[in-house]
């Protein structure tokens, strides 16, 4: 499969992801390569995004199996996929990592911009989000994490609930623009994919993100000041998070008339805050009209461990699949994701939901992959190719931790039907 060096697909998953793509379509009408994926038909029908994939309602694992091929065809030929959505709900928490595996197995640079739930949304939702994030950080080349509690400045009670979610959506939009702009930079002043991976390709890292927009003669300075005021660039009790980072990504996006003197002044200001030991990687994506508004984005991280990026499926000289780096290999980073469960809380033991002798959290989905030899010919399949699933427990769907369950005729309707009825879902066999 040939890929375009510049074509990227932006995938909005779930209600939050679709909302972000709608905002993007309105504010940047020339943006192409957008794909909305959701199991809410009302949300999809209302979306102005042209390309859509509807996921069947119900079990998200079964829904993924239904859309697997269609998603693979949609991203075929791209060079990069950026997934966007909120974690914490069952659909987003399952589909975001699952589609990331699918994109990675196709040999694509795979990134994600995700929002973590507010604390008032309940402990179960938070636990599910943290586990899904762990999977994403294992799979993706880069992950931008928007912590909604931190975004609200630690005082969400002073703002209306609707306003808090709007702020979250707009911050996800800005993060999406930052990644697409960095991937699009070219020429002597650019940020490479290696740079992005070094900063955002870590497991267990905290993302630091700020953005600002300004116009006029002092636009660059004003945009920087607004970016530095972002609550996502502040560590409680430590001040600026940039001091904790070894590398900072700085993207300037907008007007063509960005001068080197302006860029030098901005870099100097950031160096004063971050210190001399911090590297600053600068990218300039200047394609707007002369004198137009300038957008400034800062991305950094602290903590965590840089993970070696998972490589796409390749072949050796004989035309046989190279099992050392194949996405279906037993030692592949993709197939090893996700067996770690959170520690039990409140004296309750958390189980994987499978009895001894049954398939556990690593039960496999079938996936179509097309390994090729260096001569361009299809490699002979040596075994049935399978793709790992995610070890995500299903939690009750209540929004608040202490809310009462919905009991009808002795059954808790907040528990998904396939769990309540004890129905075992077997993956379909592909011929």
WORADA-V582166 format. One record per helix or strand of 2 or more residues. SS is the DSSP state (~ for helix, > for strand). FROM is the first residue (numbers start at 1). TO is the last residue. Records with the same first field share a line. If there is no record, write none. Layout:
SS = FROM-TO / FROM-TO
//
This chain:
> = 8-13 / 34-38 / 51-54 / 80-86 / 109-116 / 142-147 / 202-203 / 206-214 / 234-235 / 239-240 / 247-255 / 279-288 / 294-302 / 305-306 / 364-366 / 386-388 / 407-408 / 411-412
~ = 14-27 / 41-46 / 60-75 / 90-105 / 119-121 / 123-139 / 148-151 / 156-158 / 161-184 / 193-200 / 219-228 / 231-233 / 241-244 / 260-274 / 417-420
//
